[in-house]
């Protein structure tokens, strides 16, 4: 039941993000002699995007021993979203998380996401901007 709800949410988001682009891919396949429906391409994106992201994470460069974490608000399609991000001392992004709410659960989710795949690359120190808000 929970997985169905997540799948439905991803479908709604993907429709907005890629509106009209799946039909372009359908036409490109047709030009090359393949019959593919644009809804199949949408299902491929929903199925394989998380796997691709997981594999690309393996190629992250190791960061130096410390990282800086900050948080800010950004406006996306007319709605304010909360952005958590971590960068190394050279200014290279380590990871980020975009959420609708700024709360403890979102912060924990960001740190879990940032540290889960590569425990050996975990930073020795994590610095913040020092704001108490």
LORO-45541 format. One record per atom (N, C-alpha, C, O): x, y, z; residue in three letters; atom name; residue number from 1. Coordinates in steps of 0.2 Angstrom, whole numbers, padded with zeros to 4 digits. Each point is the difference from the previous one (the first is absolute). Last residue first. Layout:
<atoms>
ATOM|X|Y|Z|ALA|CA|NUM
...
</atoms>
This chain:
<atoms>
ATOM|0094|0144|0073|UNK|N|133
ATOM|-0007|0000|-0002|UNK|CA|133
ATOM|-0002|-0007|-0003|UNK|C|133
ATOM|-0006|-0001|-0002|UNK|O|133
ATOM|0028|0011|0010|UNK|N|132
ATOM|-0004|-0004|0004|UNK|CA|132
ATOM|-0007|-0001|-0001|UNK|C|132
ATOM|-0004|-0001|0004|UNK|O|132
ATOM|0029|0004|-0019|UNK|N|131
ATOM|-0007|0003|0002|UNK|CA|131
ATOM|-0004|-0004|0005|UNK|C|131
ATOM|0000|-0006|-0001|UNK|O|131
ATOM|0022|0002|-0010|UNK|N|130
ATOM|0000|0002|0007|UNK|CA|130
ATOM|-0007|0003|0002|UNK|C|130
ATOM|0000|0002|0006|UNK|O|130
ATOM|0009|-0013|-0027|UNK|N|129
ATOM|0001|0007|0000|UNK|CA|129
ATOM|-0001|0003|0007|UNK|C|129
ATOM|0002|0006|0001|UNK|O|129
ATOM|0008|-0031|-0004|UNK|N|128
ATOM|-0006|0003|-0002|UNK|CA|128
ATOM|0001|0008|0000|UNK|C|128
ATOM|0006|0002|0002|UNK|O|128
ATOM|0009|-0028|-0004|UNK|N|127
ATOM|0000|0007|0003|UNK|CA|127
ATOM|-0007|0003|-0003|UNK|C|127
ATOM|-0002|-0002|-0005|UNK|O|127
ATOM|0015|-0023|0010|UNK|N|126
ATOM|-0005|0003|-0004|UNK|CA|126
ATOM|-0001|0007|0003|UNK|C|126
ATOM|-0002|0001|0006|UNK|O|126
ATOM|0023|-0021|-0007|UNK|N|125
ATOM|-0004|0005|0003|UNK|CA|125
ATOM|-0005|0003|-0004|UNK|C|125
ATOM|0000|0000|-0006|UNK|O|125
ATOM|0012|-0019|-0001|UNK|N|124
ATOM|0002|0000|0007|UNK|CA|124
ATOM|-0004|0005|0004|UNK|C|124
ATOM|-0001|-0001|0006|UNK|O|124
ATOM|-0010|-0012|-0027|UNK|N|123
ATOM|0005|0006|0002|UNK|CA|123
ATOM|0002|-0001|0007|UNK|C|123
ATOM|-0004|-0003|0004|UNK|O|123
ATOM|-0003|-0017|-0021|UNK|N|122
ATOM|-0003|0004|0004|UNK|CA|122
ATOM|0005|0005|0003|UNK|C|122
ATOM|0006|-0001|0001|UNK|O|122
ATOM|-0003|-0018|-0017|UNK|N|121
ATOM|0001|0007|-0002|UNK|CA|121
ATOM|-0003|0005|0005|UNK|C|121
ATOM|0000|0006|-0001|UNK|O|121
ATOM|-0002|-0029|0004|UNK|N|120
ATOM|0007|0001|0000|UNK|CA|120
ATOM|0002|0007|-0002|UNK|C|120
ATOM|0005|0003|0002|UNK|O|120
ATOM|-0028|-0012|-0003|UNK|N|119
ATOM|0002|0002|0007|UNK|CA|119
ATOM|0008|0001|0000|UNK|C|119
ATOM|0002|0004|0005|UNK|O|119
ATOM|-0021|-0003|-0024|UNK|N|118
ATOM|0007|-0001|0000|UNK|CA|118
ATOM|0003|0002|0007|UNK|C|118
ATOM|0002|0005|0002|UNK|O|118
ATOM|-0026|-0006|-0007|UNK|N|117
ATOM|0003|-0004|-0005|UNK|CA|117
ATOM|0008|-0001|0000|UNK|C|117
ATOM|0002|-0006|-0001|UNK|O|117
ATOM|-0016|0020|0017|UNK|N|116
ATOM|-0002|-0007|-0001|UNK|CA|116
ATOM|0004|-0005|-0004|UNK|C|116
ATOM|0002|-0005|0001|UNK|O|116
ATOM|-0002|0030|0005|UNK|N|115
ATOM|0005|-0004|0003|UNK|CA|115
ATOM|-0002|-0007|-0002|UNK|C|115
ATOM|0005|-0004|0002|UNK|O|115
ATOM|-0019|0022|-0010|UNK|N|114
ATOM|0007|0002|-0001|UNK|CA|114
ATOM|0005|-0005|0002|UNK|C|114
ATOM|0005|-0001|-0003|UNK|O|114
ATOM|-0028|-0002|0008|UNK|N|113
ATOM|0001|-0001|-0007|UNK|CA|113
ATOM|0007|0002|-0002|UNK|C|113
ATOM|0003|-0004|-0004|UNK|O|113
ATOM|-0010|0007|0026|UNK|N|112
ATOM|0000|-0007|-0001|UNK|CA|112
ATOM|0002|-0001|-0008|UNK|C|112
ATOM|0004|-0005|-0002|UNK|O|112
ATOM|-0007|0027|0010|UNK|N|111
ATOM|0006|-0003|0002|UNK|CA|111
ATOM|0001|-0008|-0001|UNK|C|111
ATOM|0005|-0002|-0002|UNK|O|111
ATOM|-0025|0014|-0004|UNK|N|110
ATOM|0005|0002|-0004|UNK|CA|110
ATOM|0007|-0003|0002|UNK|C|110
ATOM|0004|-0002|-0004|UNK|O|110
ATOM|-0023|-0003|0016|UNK|N|109
ATOM|-0001|-0003|-0006|UNK|CA|109
ATOM|0006|0002|-0004|UNK|C|109
ATOM|0003|-0004|-0004|UNK|O|109
ATOM|-0006|0015|0024|UNK|N|108
ATOM|0002|-0007|0001|UNK|CA|108
ATOM|0001|-0004|-0006|UNK|C|108
ATOM|0004|-0003|-0002|UNK|O|108
ATOM|-0014|0025|0001|UNK|N|107
ATOM|0007|0000|0002|UNK|CA|107
ATOM|0003|-0007|0001|UNK|C|107
ATOM|0006|-0001|-0003|UNK|O|107
ATOM|-0029|0003|0000|UNK|N|106
ATOM|0003|0001|-0006|UNK|CA|106
ATOM|0008|0001|0001|UNK|C|106
ATOM|0004|-0003|-0004|UNK|O|106
ATOM|-0017|-0001|0023|UNK|N|105
ATOM|0000|-0006|-0004|UNK|CA|105
ATOM|0003|0002|-0007|UNK|C|105
ATOM|0004|-0005|-0002|UNK|O|105
ATOM|-0007|0023|0017|UNK|N|104
ATOM|0005|-0005|0003|UNK|CA|104
ATOM|0000|-0006|-0005|UNK|C|104
ATOM|0006|-0003|-0001|UNK|O|104
ATOM|-0015|0024|-0011|UNK|N|103
ATOM|-0001|-0002|0007|UNK|CA|103
ATOM|0005|-0005|0001|UNK|C|103
ATOM|0005|-0002|-0004|UNK|O|103
ATOM|-0016|0018|-0016|UNK|N|102
ATOM|0006|0000|0004|UNK|CA|102
ATOM|-0001|-0002|0007|UNK|C|102
ATOM|-0003|0003|0004|UNK|O|102
ATOM|-0010|-0008|-0029|UNK|N|101
ATOM|0000|0002|0007|UNK|CA|101
ATOM|0007|0000|0003|UNK|C|101
ATOM|0004|-0004|-0002|UNK|O|101
ATOM|-0008|-0003|-0021|UNK|N|100
ATOM|-0005|0005|0001|UNK|CA|100
ATOM|0000|0003|0007|UNK|C|100
ATOM|-0002|0006|0000|UNK|O|100
ATOM|0024|-0015|-0013|UNK|N|99
ATOM|-0005|-0002|0004|UNK|CA|99
ATOM|-0006|0005|0000|UNK|C|99
ATOM|0002|0006|-0001|UNK|O|99
ATOM|0024|-0015|-0010|UNK|N|98
ATOM|-0005|0005|-0001|UNK|CA|98
ATOM|-0007|-0003|0003|UNK|C|98
ATOM|-0002|-0005|-0002|UNK|O|98
ATOM|0030|0000|0004|UNK|N|97
ATOM|-0006|-0002|0000|UNK|CA|97
ATOM|-0005|0005|0000|UNK|C|97
ATOM|0001|0005|0003|UNK|O|97
ATOM|0027|-0013|-0009|UNK|N|96
ATOM|-0005|0005|0002|UNK|CA|96
ATOM|-0007|-0003|0000|UNK|C|96
ATOM|-0001|-0006|-0001|UNK|O|96
ATOM|0031|0003|0000|UNK|N|95
ATOM|-0007|-0003|-0001|UNK|CA|95
ATOM|-0005|0006|0002|UNK|C|95
ATOM|0002|0005|0002|UNK|O|95
ATOM|0022|-0002|-0007|UNK|N|94
ATOM|0000|-0007|0003|UNK|CA|94
ATOM|-0006|-0003|-0001|UNK|C|94
ATOM|-0001|-0005|-0003|UNK|O|94
ATOM|0014|0027|-0010|UNK|N|93
ATOM|-0006|-0003|0003|UNK|CA|93
ATOM|0001|-0007|0002|UNK|C|93
ATOM|0002|-0004|-0004|UNK|O|93
ATOM|0017|0023|0002|UNK|N|92
ATOM|-0003|-0005|-0004|UNK|CA|92
ATOM|-0006|-0003|0004|UNK|C|92
ATOM|0001|-0002|0006|UNK|O|92
ATOM|0016|0019|0001|UNK|N|91
ATOM|-0006|0002|-0002|UNK|CA|91
ATOM|-0004|-0005|-0005|UNK|C|91
ATOM|-0005|0002|-0003|UNK|O|91
ATOM|0025|-0004|0017|UNK|N|90
ATOM|0002|0003|-0006|UNK|CA|90
ATOM|-0006|0002|-0004|UNK|C|90
ATOM|0000|0003|-0005|UNK|O|90
ATOM|-0001|-0014|0027|UNK|N|89
ATOM|0004|0007|0001|UNK|CA|89
ATOM|0002|0003|-0007|UNK|C|89
ATOM|0001|0006|0000|UNK|O|89
ATOM|-0023|-0022|0000|UNK|N|88
ATOM|0006|0000|0003|UNK|CA|88
ATOM|0004|0006|0000|UNK|C|88
ATOM|-0003|0005|-0002|UNK|O|88
ATOM|-0025|-0009|0004|UNK|N|87
ATOM|0006|0001|-0005|UNK|CA|87
ATOM|0006|-0001|0004|UNK|C|87
ATOM|0001|0001|0006|UNK|O|87
ATOM|-0030|-0005|-0004|UNK|N|86
ATOM|0007|-0001|0003|UNK|CA|86
ATOM|0005|0001|-0006|UNK|C|86
ATOM|0000|-0002|-0005|UNK|O|86
ATOM|-0028|0009|0010|UNK|N|85
ATOM|0005|-0002|-0004|UNK|CA|85
ATOM|0007|-0001|0004|UNK|C|85
ATOM|0001|0004|0005|UNK|O|85
ATOM|-0031|0000|-0005|UNK|N|84
ATOM|0006|-0002|0004|UNK|CA|84
ATOM|0006|-0002|-0005|UNK|C|84
ATOM|-0001|-0003|-0005|UNK|O|84
ATOM|-0023|0018|0002|UNK|N|83
ATOM|0005|-0004|-0003|UNK|CA|83
ATOM|0006|-0001|0005|UNK|C|83
ATOM|0002|0005|0003|UNK|O|83
ATOM|-0031|0000|-0006|UNK|N|82
ATOM|0006|0001|0005|UNK|CA|82
ATOM|0006|-0004|-0003|UNK|C|82
ATOM|-0001|-0006|-0002|UNK|O|82
ATOM|-0021|0020|-0010|UNK|N|81
ATOM|0003|-0007|0002|UNK|CA|81
ATOM|0006|0001|0004|UNK|C|81
ATOM|0004|0005|-0001|UNK|O|81
ATOM|-0027|0010|-0011|UNK|N|80
ATOM|0007|0000|0004|UNK|CA|80
ATOM|0001|-0007|0003|UNK|C|80
ATOM|-0004|-0004|0002|UNK|O|80
ATOM|-0010|0011|-0025|UNK|N|79
ATOM|0000|-0002|0007|UNK|CA|79
ATOM|0006|0000|0003|UNK|C|79
ATOM|0005|-0002|-0003|UNK|O|79
ATOM|-0009|0008|-0020|UNK|N|78
ATOM|-0004|0004|0004|UNK|CA|78
ATOM|-0001|-0002|0007|UNK|C|78
ATOM|-0004|0003|0004|UNK|O|78
ATOM|0019|-0014|-0020|UNK|N|77
ATOM|-0007|0000|-0003|UNK|CA|77
ATOM|-0005|0003|0005|UNK|C|77
ATOM|-0005|-0002|0000|UNK|O|77
ATOM|0025|0001|0012|UNK|N|76
ATOM|0000|-0004|-0005|UNK|CA|76
ATOM|-0007|0000|-0003|UNK|C|76
ATOM|-0005|-0003|0004|UNK|O|76
ATOM|0023|0016|0014|UNK|N|75
ATOM|-0007|0000|-0003|UNK|CA|75
ATOM|0001|-0004|-0006|UNK|C|75
ATOM|0003|0002|-0005|UNK|O|75
ATOM|0012|-0003|0029|UNK|N|74
ATOM|0000|0002|-0007|UNK|CA|74
ATOM|-0007|-0001|-0003|UNK|C|74
ATOM|-0004|-0004|0002|UNK|O|74
ATOM|0019|0005|0023|UNK|N|73
ATOM|-0006|0000|-0004|UNK|CA|73
ATOM|0001|0002|-0007|UNK|C|73
ATOM|0003|0004|-0001|UNK|O|73
ATOM|0015|-0015|0020|UNK|N|72
ATOM|-0003|0006|-0003|UNK|CA|72
ATOM|-0006|-0002|-0003|UNK|C|72
ATOM|-0002|-0006|-0001|UNK|O|72
ATOM|0025|-0004|0016|UNK|N|71
ATOM|-0007|-0001|-0002|UNK|CA|71
ATOM|-0003|0007|-0003|UNK|C|71
ATOM|0002|0005|0003|UNK|O|71
ATOM|0024|-0020|0002|UNK|N|70
ATOM|-0005|0006|0001|UNK|CA|70
ATOM|-0006|-0002|-0003|UNK|C|70
ATOM|-0002|-0005|-0003|UNK|O|70
ATOM|0028|-0006|0010|UNK|N|69
ATOM|-0007|-0001|-0001|UNK|CA|69
ATOM|-0004|0006|0001|UNK|C|69
ATOM|0001|0004|0005|UNK|O|69
ATOM|0026|-0013|-0010|UNK|N|68
ATOM|-0005|0005|0003|UNK|CA|68
ATOM|-0007|-0002|-0003|UNK|C|68
ATOM|-0001|-0001|-0005|UNK|O|68
ATOM|0025|-0015|0010|UNK|N|67
ATOM|-0005|0003|-0005|UNK|CA|67
ATOM|-0004|0005|0004|UNK|C|67
ATOM|0000|0000|0006|UNK|O|67
ATOM|0025|-0015|-0005|UNK|N|66
ATOM|-0006|0003|0003|UNK|CA|66
ATOM|-0004|0003|-0005|UNK|C|66
ATOM|0002|0001|-0006|UNK|O|66
ATOM|0018|-0014|0001|UNK|N|65
ATOM|-0002|-0003|0006|UNK|CA|65
ATOM|-0006|0004|0004|UNK|C|65
ATOM|-0003|-0003|0004|UNK|O|65
ATOM|0005|0002|-0031|UNK|N|64
ATOM|0006|0001|0005|UNK|CA|64
ATOM|-0004|-0001|0007|UNK|C|64
ATOM|-0006|-0001|0000|UNK|O|64
ATOM|-0004|-0012|-0021|UNK|N|63
ATOM|0001|0007|0002|UNK|CA|63
ATOM|0005|0000|0005|UNK|C|63
ATOM|0002|-0005|0003|UNK|O|63
ATOM|-0006|-0012|-0024|UNK|N|62
ATOM|0000|0001|0007|UNK|CA|62
ATOM|0001|0007|0002|UNK|C|62
ATOM|0004|0003|-0003|UNK|O|62
ATOM|-0017|-0009|-0019|UNK|N|61
ATOM|0007|0000|0002|UNK|CA|61
ATOM|0000|0001|0008|UNK|C|61
ATOM|-0005|0003|0003|UNK|O|61
ATOM|-0014|-0017|-0018|UNK|N|60
ATOM|0001|0007|0004|UNK|CA|60
ATOM|0008|0000|0002|UNK|C|60
ATOM|0002|-0005|0002|UNK|O|60
ATOM|-0014|-0013|-0013|UNK|N|59
ATOM|0005|0003|-0003|UNK|CA|59
ATOM|0001|0007|0003|UNK|C|59
ATOM|0004|0004|-0003|UNK|O|59
ATOM|-0021|-0019|0009|UNK|N|58
ATOM|0006|-0004|0001|UNK|CA|58
ATOM|0006|0004|-0002|UNK|C|58
ATOM|0006|-0001|0002|UNK|O|58
ATOM|-0029|0008|-0005|UNK|N|57
ATOM|0003|0002|0006|UNK|CA|57
ATOM|0007|-0003|0001|UNK|C|57
ATOM|0004|0002|0004|UNK|O|57
ATOM|-0018|-0008|-0023|UNK|N|56
ATOM|0004|0006|-0001|UNK|CA|56
ATOM|0004|0002|0007|UNK|C|56
ATOM|0005|0003|0000|UNK|O|56
ATOM|-0021|-0021|0000|UNK|N|55
ATOM|0007|-0002|-0003|UNK|CA|55
ATOM|0004|0006|-0001|UNK|C|55
ATOM|0006|0000|0001|UNK|O|55
ATOM|-0027|0004|0007|UNK|N|54
ATOM|0003|-0004|0005|UNK|CA|54
ATOM|0007|-0002|-0003|UNK|C|54
ATOM|0005|0000|0004|UNK|O|54
ATOM|-0020|0011|-0018|UNK|N|53
ATOM|0002|0005|0006|UNK|CA|53
ATOM|0005|-0004|0005|UNK|C|53
ATOM|0005|0002|0002|UNK|O|53
ATOM|-0017|-0015|-0019|UNK|N|52
ATOM|0006|0004|-0003|UNK|CA|52
ATOM|0003|0005|0005|UNK|C|52
ATOM|0006|0000|0001|UNK|O|52
ATOM|-0025|-0013|0006|UNK|N|51
ATOM|0006|-0004|-0001|UNK|CA|51
ATOM|0006|0004|-0003|UNK|C|51
ATOM|0006|-0001|0002|UNK|O|51
ATOM|-0027|0012|0001|UNK|N|50
ATOM|0003|-0001|0006|UNK|CA|50
ATOM|0006|-0005|0000|UNK|C|50
ATOM|0005|0001|0003|UNK|O|50
ATOM|-0017|0003|-0024|UNK|N|49
ATOM|0003|0006|0003|UNK|CA|49
ATOM|0003|-0001|0007|UNK|C|49
ATOM|0006|0002|0001|UNK|O|49
ATOM|-0019|-0018|-0014|UNK|N|48
ATOM|0007|0000|0000|UNK|CA|48
ATOM|0003|0006|0002|UNK|C|48
ATOM|0006|-0001|0002|UNK|O|48
ATOM|-0030|-0003|-0002|UNK|N|47
ATOM|0003|-0006|0002|UNK|CA|47
ATOM|0008|0000|0001|UNK|C|47
ATOM|0003|-0002|0005|UNK|O|47
ATOM|-0017|0020|-0014|UNK|N|46
ATOM|-0002|-0001|0007|UNK|CA|46
ATOM|0004|-0006|0003|UNK|C|46
ATOM|0001|0000|0006|UNK|O|46
ATOM|0002|0005|-0029|UNK|N|45
ATOM|0003|0005|0005|UNK|CA|45
ATOM|-0002|-0001|0007|UNK|C|45
ATOM|0005|0000|0004|UNK|O|45
ATOM|-0015|-0014|-0020|UNK|N|44
ATOM|0007|-0002|0001|UNK|CA|44
ATOM|0003|0006|0004|UNK|C|44
ATOM|0005|-0002|0004|UNK|O|44
ATOM|-0027|0005|-0009|UNK|N|43
ATOM|0001|-0006|0005|UNK|CA|43
ATOM|0007|-0002|0001|UNK|C|43
ATOM|0002|-0001|0005|UNK|O|43
ATOM|-0008|0018|-0021|UNK|N|42
ATOM|-0001|0002|0006|UNK|CA|42
ATOM|0001|-0005|0006|UNK|C|42
ATOM|0003|0001|0005|UNK|O|42
ATOM|-0002|-0008|-0028|UNK|N|41
ATOM|0006|0004|0002|UNK|CA|41
ATOM|-0001|0003|0007|UNK|C|41
ATOM|0005|0000|0004|UNK|O|41
ATOM|-0023|-0011|-0013|UNK|N|40
ATOM|0005|-0005|0002|UNK|CA|40
ATOM|0007|0004|0002|UNK|C|40
ATOM|0003|-0002|0004|UNK|O|40
ATOM|-0022|0015|-0012|UNK|N|39
ATOM|-0001|-0003|0007|UNK|CA|39
ATOM|0005|-0005|0002|UNK|C|39
ATOM|0002|0000|0006|UNK|O|39
ATOM|-0002|0009|-0028|UNK|N|38
ATOM|0003|0004|0004|UNK|CA|38
ATOM|-0001|-0002|0008|UNK|C|38
ATOM|0004|0002|0004|UNK|O|38
ATOM|-0002|-0020|-0024|UNK|N|37
ATOM|-0005|0005|0002|UNK|CA|37
ATOM|0004|0004|0005|UNK|C|37
ATOM|0004|-0002|0004|UNK|O|37
ATOM|0007|-0011|-0025|UNK|N|36
ATOM|0000|0000|0007|UNK|CA|36
ATOM|-0005|0006|0002|UNK|C|36
ATOM|0000|0005|-0003|UNK|O|36
ATOM|0011|-0019|-0019|UNK|N|35
ATOM|-0006|0002|0002|UNK|CA|35
ATOM|0000|0000|0008|UNK|C|35
ATOM|0000|-0005|0003|UNK|O|35
ATOM|0020|0008|-0023|UNK|N|34
ATOM|-0002|-0003|0006|UNK|CA|34
ATOM|-0007|0002|0002|UNK|C|34
ATOM|-0001|0006|0000|UNK|O|34
ATOM|0016|0002|-0018|UNK|N|33
ATOM|-0003|-0006|-0001|UNK|CA|33
ATOM|-0002|-0004|0006|UNK|C|33
ATOM|-0002|-0006|-0001|UNK|O|33
ATOM|0012|0029|-0001|UNK|N|32
ATOM|0005|-0005|-0001|UNK|CA|32
ATOM|-0003|-0007|-0001|UNK|C|32
ATOM|0004|-0005|0001|UNK|O|32
ATOM|-0018|0024|0002|UNK|N|31
ATOM|0005|0002|-0005|UNK|CA|31
ATOM|0005|-0006|-0001|UNK|C|31
ATOM|0003|-0001|-0006|UNK|O|31
ATOM|-0017|0000|0024|UNK|N|30
ATOM|-0004|-0002|-0006|UNK|CA|30
ATOM|0004|0001|-0006|UNK|C|30
ATOM|0000|-0003|-0005|UNK|O|30
ATOM|0008|0009|0026|UNK|N|29
ATOM|0000|-0007|-0001|UNK|CA|29
ATOM|-0003|-0002|-0006|UNK|C|29
ATOM|0003|-0004|-0004|UNK|O|29
ATOM|-0004|0027|0010|UNK|N|28
ATOM|0007|-0002|-0002|UNK|CA|28
ATOM|0000|-0008|-0001|UNK|C|28
ATOM|0004|-0002|-0005|UNK|O|28
ATOM|-0025|0011|0012|UNK|N|27
ATOM|0002|0001|-0007|UNK|CA|27
ATOM|0007|-0001|-0002|UNK|C|27
ATOM|0001|-0003|-0005|UNK|O|27
ATOM|-0007|0000|0028|UNK|N|26
ATOM|-0004|-0005|-0004|UNK|CA|26
ATOM|0001|0001|-0008|UNK|C|26
ATOM|0001|-0004|-0004|UNK|O|26
ATOM|0008|0019|0020|UNK|N|25
ATOM|0004|-0006|-0001|UNK|CA|25
ATOM|-0003|-0005|-0004|UNK|C|25
ATOM|0003|-0004|-0003|UNK|O|25
ATOM|-0015|0024|0007|UNK|N|24
ATOM|0006|0001|-0004|UNK|CA|24
ATOM|0004|-0006|-0001|UNK|C|24
ATOM|0003|-0002|-0005|UNK|O|24
ATOM|-0020|0002|0020|UNK|N|23
ATOM|-0003|-0001|-0007|UNK|CA|23
ATOM|0006|0002|-0005|UNK|C|23
ATOM|0000|-0003|-0005|UNK|O|23
ATOM|0004|0005|0028|UNK|N|22
ATOM|-0001|-0007|-0002|UNK|CA|22
ATOM|-0002|-0001|-0007|UNK|C|22
ATOM|0002|-0005|-0003|UNK|O|22
ATOM|-0001|0027|0012|UNK|N|21
ATOM|0007|-0003|-0002|UNK|CA|21
ATOM|-0001|-0007|-0002|UNK|C|21
ATOM|0004|-0002|-0004|UNK|O|21
ATOM|-0022|0016|0013|UNK|N|20
ATOM|0001|0001|-0007|UNK|CA|20
ATOM|0007|-0003|-0002|UNK|C|20
ATOM|0000|-0002|-0006|UNK|O|20
ATOM|-0001|0007|0031|UNK|N|19
ATOM|-0006|0001|-0004|UNK|CA|19
ATOM|0002|0001|-0007|UNK|C|19
ATOM|0003|0004|-0002|UNK|O|19
ATOM|0009|-0010|0023|UNK|N|18
ATOM|0002|-0002|-0007|UNK|CA|18
ATOM|-0006|0001|-0004|UNK|C|18
ATOM|0000|-0004|-0005|UNK|O|18
ATOM|-0001|0010|0028|UNK|N|17
ATOM|0007|0001|-0001|UNK|CA|17
ATOM|0001|-0001|-0008|UNK|C|17
ATOM|0004|0004|-0003|UNK|O|17
ATOM|-0026|-0009|0012|UNK|N|16
ATOM|0002|0008|0000|UNK|CA|16
ATOM|0007|0001|-0002|UNK|C|16
ATOM|0001|0005|-0004|UNK|O|16
ATOM|-0008|-0027|0006|UNK|N|15
ATOM|-0004|0003|-0005|UNK|CA|15
ATOM|0002|0007|0000|UNK|C|15
ATOM|0000|0003|-0006|UNK|O|15
ATOM|0010|-0015|0023|UNK|N|14
ATOM|0003|-0001|-0006|UNK|CA|14
ATOM|-0004|0003|-0006|UNK|C|14
ATOM|0003|0002|-0005|UNK|O|14
ATOM|-0012|-0002|0027|UNK|N|13
ATOM|0006|0005|-0001|UNK|CA|13
ATOM|0003|-0001|-0007|UNK|C|13
ATOM|0002|0005|-0003|UNK|O|13
ATOM|-0020|-0019|0008|UNK|N|12
ATOM|-0002|0007|0000|UNK|CA|12
ATOM|0005|0004|-0001|UNK|C|12
ATOM|0000|0005|-0004|UNK|O|12
ATOM|0006|-0027|0008|UNK|N|11
ATOM|-0004|0001|-0007|UNK|CA|11
ATOM|-0002|0007|-0001|UNK|C|11
ATOM|0001|0003|-0005|UNK|O|11
ATOM|0008|-0009|0026|UNK|N|10
ATOM|0005|0000|-0005|UNK|CA|10
ATOM|-0003|0001|-0007|UNK|C|10
ATOM|0003|0004|-0004|UNK|O|10
ATOM|-0018|-0008|0022|UNK|N|9
ATOM|0003|0007|0001|UNK|CA|9
ATOM|0005|0001|-0006|UNK|C|9
ATOM|0001|0005|-0002|UNK|O|9
ATOM|-0011|-0026|0003|UNK|N|8
ATOM|-0004|0005|-0002|UNK|CA|8
ATOM|0003|0007|0000|UNK|C|8
ATOM|-0001|0004|-0005|UNK|O|8
ATOM|0013|-0022|0015|UNK|N|7
ATOM|0000|-0001|-0008|UNK|CA|7
ATOM|-0005|0006|-0003|UNK|C|7
ATOM|0002|0003|-0005|UNK|O|7
ATOM|-0002|-0005|0029|UNK|N|6
ATOM|0006|0003|-0003|UNK|CA|6
ATOM|0001|0000|-0007|UNK|C|6
ATOM|0002|0004|-0003|UNK|O|6
ATOM|-0021|-0015|0013|UNK|N|5
ATOM|0000|0007|0001|UNK|CA|5
ATOM|0006|0004|-0003|UNK|C|5
ATOM|0000|0005|-0003|UNK|O|5
ATOM|0000|-0029|0003|UNK|N|4
ATOM|-0005|0003|-0005|UNK|CA|4
ATOM|0000|0007|0001|UNK|C|4
ATOM|0000|0004|-0006|UNK|O|4
ATOM|0012|-0015|0022|UNK|N|3
ATOM|0004|0000|-0006|UNK|CA|3
ATOM|-0005|0003|-0006|UNK|C|3
ATOM|0003|0004|-0004|UNK|O|3
ATOM|-0013|-0008|0025|UNK|N|2
ATOM|0005|0006|0000|UNK|CA|2
ATOM|0004|0001|-0006|UNK|C|2
ATOM|0001|0005|-0003|UNK|O|2
ATOM|-0015|-0024|0005|UNK|N|1
ATOM|-0004|0006|0000|UNK|CA|1
ATOM|0004|0006|0000|UNK|C|1
ATOM|-0001|0005|-0004|UNK|O|1
</atoms>
